[in-house]
Every structure is written in structure tokens, then in C-alpha cells.
Amino acid sequence: MIDLDGLEVGGYSLGGFASCLDVPSLKLAVDVGVCIDRVVSRNFILITHAHADHLGALVQHAAQRGLRRMKPATYFLPPGIQDEVEAYLTCWRKLDGGALLANLVTLSPGETYPLRADLSIRPFRTRHRVVSQGYLMERSKKRLADQYQGLSGDEIRELREQGVDVGTTTTSLALAVTGDTRLDAVLSQPEVLSAERLVLECTFMDDAIDVEGARSRGHVHLYEIAEAAEAGLFTGKALLLNHVSPRHSKAEALNQMKKHLPSDVLARTQLMLGAVN
């Protein structure tokens, strides 16, 4: 697993082949381009877009949950693709002969969906070759309000019995995941850039495909990230680069990161390439 400032993530990421980001502590995963065994237990799957390397294993995920007698998972989708995903499932139900139960929910950028009392998700706009979106994961925590700090347990209990709400709720953006996108869509959203932890696609890393070539494909180039980093735009605690093209080996990718990223950002940046258990 990769430790992003206290939040562990794993899964699989290889650009154009398969993407599945597992976030065990939040009990969810982002994309299901490959069906990883431990991700079968995730009740919530956040789909960034419908390319096969991000959505292609949804049928297998649903089938595995059925075989293990789990309730249907909820798959959050960008707007405008639910009918096609349902048709995809219908086709496979005929081929497979199984129920392949799945709860499909369309969630648009800006909409907030509470997964549980202390966790909600909110999509944000991205820019790819097909309809796409990233996801913000917001944690809520209730604590004793400042004006009641220092009171005894009995005093707090008495206030509660009188109907006084002695708590206050604080929220933080625990994680942002872009999925496939052009970088300009991310740079225009300060809230995404300032998330405590940001998982950012970085498909191309050298001159074989230049910045304009990356943009024309709806992807991010390392050189763009380096430029934005020099400008101080990545202010979170941890940055994870994923969706790296298979044209780059892990050693090459790490070398390019060391070569181009400012030292302060490099110290907060990790790489996800291939399988991470």
C-alpha cells in the first residue's frame, strides 16, 4: 500500500490498460478497469469516465459480489452515461445468465452525496475525450465546541439534557482523485489543488509525447505538473501520480520526477505504476 500522509491507497494503475484505486479506510474504490479481489468488498465504486480501462471490469465486480452473496454495490457515474452502462449490464446478463445486480447512481459535478455520517463525496469537472469527472472525498468530524472546552463531564451532560448542542462539526477534504483529464481543468479549481491528498493522472513523462500531444489526448504531462509546482499551486500534504503510460518503466518515471519536480514538491510526491498491494 502507498501511505499518503496517513491515508493508505492501493490497487492497480497503468495508463490505457487498467485503473482501480482502492481506498480501504474510506471503504470505497475509484474506477474498476480491473477487478481486484479486495475491491470486491467495496460497496461504493466511483467511476470517473467510461473508457474500458476504467469501467471494463464493472460486470466482473458485480458478478463476484453476487457469487459471494453480497448486496449490490453502488456505482457512481458521470451524467449522461447511465443508460449505456445499464445496456452494457443487460447485454452481459443475457450472455452470463446471472443477475449481475448493480445500483447505478448518476452524480454531477457540485452535487454532494453522503456515504455515511462522517464521509461524503462530491464530483468535480475534468476535461477528457469523453464525459468525465473527478471526486472529492470530504470527511466530517464532530468535536466539543470551543466555548465548552474545560467543562467537566457532568456539566456537559447537564447542558445536553437541557437540549444544548455542545458540539461543532469540522470538515476537511481528505482526498481528491482526478481520473483522466487535461491539467488545465484541475488548475482552475483551487479546492482540488488544496486537498490534503491529491491523486493526479500523469500519463506522459518525456519528450516522446510532448505537452501538446498529451493535451490533445485529454491527458496530463509531467512537464505541466512541474511548471504548476514551480508556481506553488500544489499545496496539499501528499501528491500521488498515476495512470502512467506503459511506455515508461517505473525506474524511468521516477527518474523523470526527480529531474523535473521541485525538491519540495518531490518530497511530497509518490508514484503508482502497476499493482500496489
C-alpha positions as CSV (number, residue, x, y, z in Angstrom):
1,M,0.0,0.0,0.0
2,I,1.0,3.6,-0.5
3,D,0.9,5.9,2.5
4,L,-0.5,9.3,1.6
5,D,0.1,11.2,4.8
6,G,-1.7,8.6,6.9
7,L,-4.2,7.5,4.2
8,E,-3.4,4.2,2.5
9,V,-4.3,3.6,-1.1
10,G,-3.6,0.6,-3.4
11,G,-4.9,-1.1,-6.4
12,Y,-3.7,-1.0,-10.0
13,S,-2.8,1.8,-12.4
14,L,-1.3,1.6,-15.9
15,G,-2.4,4.1,-18.5
16,G,-4.6,2.7,-21.2
17,F,-4.5,-0.8,-19.6
18,A,-6.4,-0.7,-16.3
19,S,-7.1,1.7,-13.4
20,C,-8.6,0.8,-10.0
21,L,-7.7,2.9,-6.9
22,D,-8.6,1.2,-3.6
23,V,-9.1,3.4,-0.5
24,P,-9.6,0.9,2.3
25,S,-10.1,3.3,5.2
26,L,-12.8,5.1,3.3
27,K,-14.3,1.7,2.2
28,L,-14.5,2.7,-1.5
29,A,-12.7,2.5,-4.8
30,V,-12.3,4.8,-7.7
31,D,-12.8,3.1,-11.1
32,V,-12.9,-0.6,-11.9
33,G,-10.9,-1.2,-15.0
34,V,-9.7,-4.4,-13.3
35,C,-11.5,-6.4,-10.6
36,I,-9.1,-6.7,-7.7
37,D,-10.1,-9.3,-5.1
38,R,-10.1,-6.9,-2.1
39,V,-12.1,-4.3,-4.1
40,V,-14.9,-6.8,-4.4
41,S,-15.9,-5.9,-0.8
42,R,-16.1,-2.2,-1.6
43,N,-19.8,-1.1,-1.5
44,F,-19.1,2.2,-3.4
45,I,-17.3,2.5,-6.7
46,L,-16.7,6.0,-8.1
47,I,-16.5,6.0,-11.9
48,T,-14.5,8.8,-13.4
49,H,-15.4,8.0,-17.1
50,A,-16.5,5.1,-19.3
51,H,-13.3,4.1,-21.1
52,A,-12.7,0.4,-20.9
53,D,-9.5,0.7,-18.7
54,H,-11.6,2.5,-16.1
55,L,-15.1,0.8,-16.4
56,G,-14.5,-2.5,-18.2
57,A,-14.5,-4.8,-15.1
58,L,-17.7,-3.5,-13.6
59,V,-19.5,-6.6,-14.8
60,Q,-16.9,-8.8,-13.1
61,H,-17.2,-6.8,-9.9
62,A,-20.9,-7.2,-9.8
63,A,-20.7,-10.9,-10.6
64,Q,-18.2,-11.5,-7.8
65,R,-20.4,-9.8,-5.3
66,G,-23.3,-12.0,-6.4
67,L,-21.2,-15.1,-6.1
68,R,-20.2,-14.1,-2.6
69,R,-23.8,-13.2,-1.6
70,M,-23.0,-9.6,-1.0
71,K,-25.6,-6.9,-1.6
72,P,-25.3,-5.0,-4.9
73,A,-22.6,-2.3,-4.9
74,T,-23.4,1.3,-5.8
75,Y,-21.6,2.6,-8.8
76,F,-21.5,6.4,-9.1
77,L,-21.5,7.6,-12.7
78,P,-20.9,10.9,-14.6
79,P,-24.0,12.4,-16.1
80,G,-25.2,11.1,-19.4
81,I,-23.9,7.6,-19.4
82,Q,-26.3,5.7,-17.1
83,D,-28.4,4.3,-19.9
84,E,-25.4,3.0,-21.8
85,V,-24.0,1.4,-18.7
86,E,-27.4,-0.2,-17.9
87,A,-27.5,-1.5,-21.5
88,Y,-23.9,-2.9,-21.0
89,L,-25.1,-4.8,-17.9
90,T,-28.3,-6.0,-19.7
91,C,-26.2,-7.5,-22.5
92,W,-23.9,-9.3,-20.1
93,R,-26.9,-10.6,-18.1
94,K,-28.1,-12.3,-21.3
95,L,-24.6,-13.7,-22.0
96,D,-23.9,-14.7,-18.4
97,G,-27.3,-15.9,-17.3
98,G,-26.7,-14.2,-14.0
99,A,-28.5,-11.3,-12.2
100,L,-25.4,-9.0,-12.2
101,L,-27.1,-6.7,-9.8
102,A,-25.8,-3.1,-9.6
103,N,-27.1,0.1,-8.2
104,L,-26.3,2.8,-10.7
105,V,-26.3,6.4,-9.4
106,T,-25.7,9.5,-11.6
107,L,-23.8,12.2,-9.7
108,S,-23.0,15.5,-11.3
109,P,-20.2,17.9,-10.5
110,G,-21.0,20.0,-7.5
111,E,-23.5,17.5,-6.1
112,T,-22.8,16.1,-2.6
113,Y,-23.6,12.6,-1.7
114,P,-23.3,11.4,1.9
115,L,-21.9,7.9,2.1
116,R,-22.1,7.8,5.9
117,A,-22.3,10.3,8.7
118,D,-18.6,11.2,8.6
119,L,-17.9,10.9,4.8
120,S,-19.4,12.4,1.7
121,I,-18.3,12.6,-2.0
122,R,-18.6,15.4,-4.4
123,P,-17.6,15.2,-8.1
124,F,-15.7,18.0,-9.8
125,R,-15.3,18.8,-13.5
126,T,-12.5,17.3,-15.5
127,R,-11.7,17.5,-19.2
128,H,-11.1,14.3,-21.1
129,R,-12.0,12.9,-24.6
130,V,-15.3,11.7,-23.2
131,V,-17.6,12.9,-20.4
132,S,-15.6,12.7,-17.2
133,Q,-15.3,13.9,-13.6
134,G,-13.0,13.6,-10.6
135,Y,-14.1,13.1,-7.0
136,L,-13.6,15.0,-3.7
137,M,-13.9,12.9,-0.6
138,E,-14.8,15.1,2.4
139,R,-14.5,13.9,6.0
140,S,-16.6,15.4,8.8
141,K,-15.7,15.2,12.5
142,K,-17.7,16.4,15.4
143,R,-15.9,17.7,18.5
144,L,-16.7,19.7,21.6
145,A,-17.3,23.4,20.7
146,D,-14.6,25.8,21.9
147,Q,-16.9,27.6,24.3
148,Y,-17.5,24.4,26.2
149,Q,-13.8,23.3,26.4
150,G,-12.7,22.9,30.0
151,L,-16.1,22.0,31.4
152,S,-16.5,18.8,33.4
153,G,-18.3,15.7,32.2
154,D,-21.2,16.4,34.5
155,E,-21.5,20.0,33.2
156,I,-21.5,18.9,29.6
157,R,-24.0,16.2,30.4
158,E,-26.3,18.7,32.0
159,L,-26.2,21.0,29.0
160,R,-27.0,18.1,26.7
161,E,-30.0,17.2,28.9
162,Q,-31.2,20.8,28.5
163,G,-31.1,20.4,24.7
164,V,-27.9,22.4,24.2
165,D,-25.8,21.2,21.2
166,V,-22.3,21.4,22.7
167,G,-20.6,20.1,19.6
168,T,-19.3,21.6,16.4
169,T,-18.6,19.9,13.1
170,T,-15.4,20.4,11.1
171,T,-14.8,19.2,7.6
172,S,-11.7,18.5,5.6
173,L,-11.0,17.4,2.0
174,A,-9.3,14.1,2.8
175,L,-8.7,13.1,-0.8
176,A,-9.2,14.3,-4.4
177,V,-8.9,11.9,-7.4
178,T,-8.8,13.4,-10.9
179,G,-9.2,10.4,-13.1
180,D,-8.2,11.1,-16.8
181,T,-8.1,14.8,-17.6
182,R,-6.2,17.7,-19.0
183,L,-4.4,19.6,-16.3
184,D,-6.0,23.0,-17.1
185,A,-9.3,21.6,-15.7
186,V,-7.6,20.8,-12.4
187,L,-5.6,24.1,-12.2
188,S,-8.8,26.1,-12.5
189,Q,-10.2,24.5,-9.3
190,P,-8.3,25.7,-6.1
191,E,-10.3,23.4,-3.9
192,V,-8.9,20.3,-5.8
193,L,-5.4,21.6,-5.7
194,S,-5.6,22.3,-1.9
195,A,-7.0,18.9,-0.9
196,E,-4.9,17.2,1.7
197,R,-4.1,14.4,-0.7
198,L,-4.4,14.6,-4.4
199,V,-4.2,11.6,-6.8
200,L,-3.4,13.2,-10.2
201,E,-3.1,11.4,-13.5
202,C,0.3,11.8,-15.2
203,T,0.3,9.8,-18.4
204,F,3.3,11.1,-20.2
205,M,6.7,12.0,-18.8
206,D,9.2,12.7,-21.5
207,D,9.7,14.2,-25.0
208,A,8.4,11.2,-26.9
209,I,4.9,12.8,-26.4
210,D,5.1,16.5,-25.7
211,V,2.8,18.7,-23.7
212,E,0.5,19.5,-26.6
213,G,0.4,15.8,-27.6
214,A,-0.7,15.0,-24.0
215,R,-3.4,17.7,-24.1
216,S,-4.7,16.6,-27.4
217,R,-5.3,13.1,-25.9
218,G,-7.0,14.5,-22.8
219,H,-4.1,13.7,-20.5
220,V,-1.5,15.3,-18.3
221,H,2.2,15.6,-18.9
222,L,4.8,15.7,-16.2
223,Y,6.3,18.9,-17.6
224,E,2.9,20.7,-16.9
225,I,2.9,19.4,-13.4
226,A,6.4,20.6,-12.9
227,E,5.5,24.1,-14.1
228,A,2.5,24.3,-11.8
229,A,4.6,23.0,-8.9
230,E,7.2,25.8,-9.5
231,A,4.3,28.2,-9.3
232,G,3.4,26.8,-5.9
233,L,0.0,25.5,-6.9
234,F,0.1,22.1,-5.2
235,T,-0.4,23.0,-1.5
236,G,-1.6,19.7,-0.1
237,K,0.2,17.3,2.1
238,A,0.6,14.5,-0.4
239,L,0.6,14.1,-4.2
240,L,0.3,10.7,-6.0
241,L,0.9,10.5,-9.7
242,N,-0.9,7.6,-11.5
243,H,-2.1,6.5,-14.9
244,V,1.4,6.5,-16.3
245,S,1.8,5.2,-19.8
246,P,3.3,1.7,-20.2
247,R,5.9,3.3,-22.5
248,H,7.6,4.4,-19.2
249,S,9.2,1.9,-16.8
250,K,8.9,2.6,-13.1
251,A,12.6,3.5,-13.0
252,E,12.3,5.9,-15.9
253,A,9.2,7.5,-14.4
254,L,10.9,8.0,-11.0
255,N,14.0,9.5,-12.7
256,Q,11.8,11.9,-14.7
257,M,10.1,13.0,-11.5
258,K,13.4,13.6,-9.8
259,K,14.7,15.5,-12.8
260,H,11.7,17.9,-13.3
261,L,9.8,18.3,-10.0
262,P,10.9,21.0,-7.5
263,S,12.5,19.4,-4.5
264,D,9.8,20.5,-2.0
265,V,7.0,19.0,-4.2
266,L,9.1,15.9,-5.0
267,A,9.4,15.2,-1.2
268,R,5.5,15.1,-1.1
269,T,5.0,13.1,-4.3
270,Q,4.8,9.4,-4.9
271,L,4.2,7.2,-7.9
272,M,1.7,4.5,-8.6
273,L,2.6,2.4,-11.6
274,G,1.2,-1.2,-11.9
275,A,-0.1,-3.2,-9.0
276,V,0.1,-1.9,-5.4
277,N,-1.0,-4.4,-2.8
